[in-house]
Amino acid sequence: MLSDPWSFLLLREAFLGRRTFAEFRDRLGIATDVLSARLAGLVEHGVLRKVAYREPGQRTRFAYALTPAGEELKLVLIALQQWGEEHVPIGEPLGVVPLARESRRRVRAVLVDENEERVDHGDVEFTRVAPASPKGGERERLVQGHPDGGVSEAG
């Protein structure tokens, strides 16, 4: 779904308030066939939804609005932008920065645990989780890695 640069650019433009096919096309200079395919993919994956609209004297057309799942991708874009600013500096000011609506202060992505306590990225580890039972009754079990490469299930 977000496997190519156009999808990220479309998402950015949606966050900036672009809604119509023409707005996306004109802003990005993207070929119409590519734009149609990317918008359809974002709709199919639940990132955007189509919203019918009609201008006076025109046929009904569709605009695109972010879904709640699409809005949640804001965190991903902010985190990617932060990473890029830190590790791939371009030496010129960015054209788009995330700001809090009320305070107008710069927003950053941070990691927090389930108790809402901040966690440094160096203190995060990935742990395998066994899939839930097809019956849905059993809870997922953590699978812990061993130094020798094997795994054991902790229940």
BELZIBEL-V912417 format. One record per pair of residues at least 24 apart in sequence whose ideal C-beta (glycine too) atoms are under 10 Angstrom apart, sorted by the first residue. I is the first residue (numbers start at 1). J is the second residue. If there is no record, write none. Layout:
# BELZIBEL-V912417
((I:J) (I:J))
This chain:
# BELZIBEL-V912417
((1:38) (1:41) (1:42) (1:44) (1:45) (1:46) (1:47) (1:73) (2:41) (2:42) (2:45) (2:47) (2:73) (2:76) (2:77) (2:80) (3:41) (4:34) (4:38) (4:41) (6:30) (6:31) (6:34) (6:35) (6:37) (6:38) (6:39) (6:41) (6:42) (7:38) (7:39) (7:41) (7:42) (7:45) (7:47) (8:38) (8:73) (8:76) (8:77) (8:80) (9:38) (10:35) (10:38) (10:39) (10:41) (10:42) (10:47) (10:48) (10:64) (11:38) (11:42) (11:47) (11:48) (11:66) (11:70) (11:73) (11:74) (11:76) (11:77) (12:77) (12:81) (12:95) (12:96) (13:64) (13:96) (14:39) (14:42) (14:47) (14:48) (14:64) (14:65) (14:66) (14:70) (14:71) (14:73) (15:66) (15:70) (15:71) (15:73) (15:74) (15:77) (15:78) (15:96) (15:98) (16:95) (16:96) (18:63) (18:64) (19:48) (19:51) (19:53) (19:62) (19:63) (19:64) (19:65) (19:66) (20:51) (20:53) (20:55) (20:61) (20:62) (20:63) (20:64) (21:61) (21:62) (21:63) (21:64) (22:61) (22:63) (23:63) (23:64) (24:64) (39:64) (42:66) (42:67) (42:70) (42:73) (43:67) (43:70) (45:69) (45:70) (46:70) (47:71) (47:72) (47:73) (74:98) (74:107) (74:109) (75:107) (75:109) (75:110) (76:109) (77:109) (78:106) (78:107) (78:108) (78:109) (78:110) (79:108) (79:109) (79:110) (79:111) (80:109) (81:108) (81:109) (82:107) (82:108) (82:109) (82:110) (83:109) (127:154) (128:153) (130:154) (130:155))
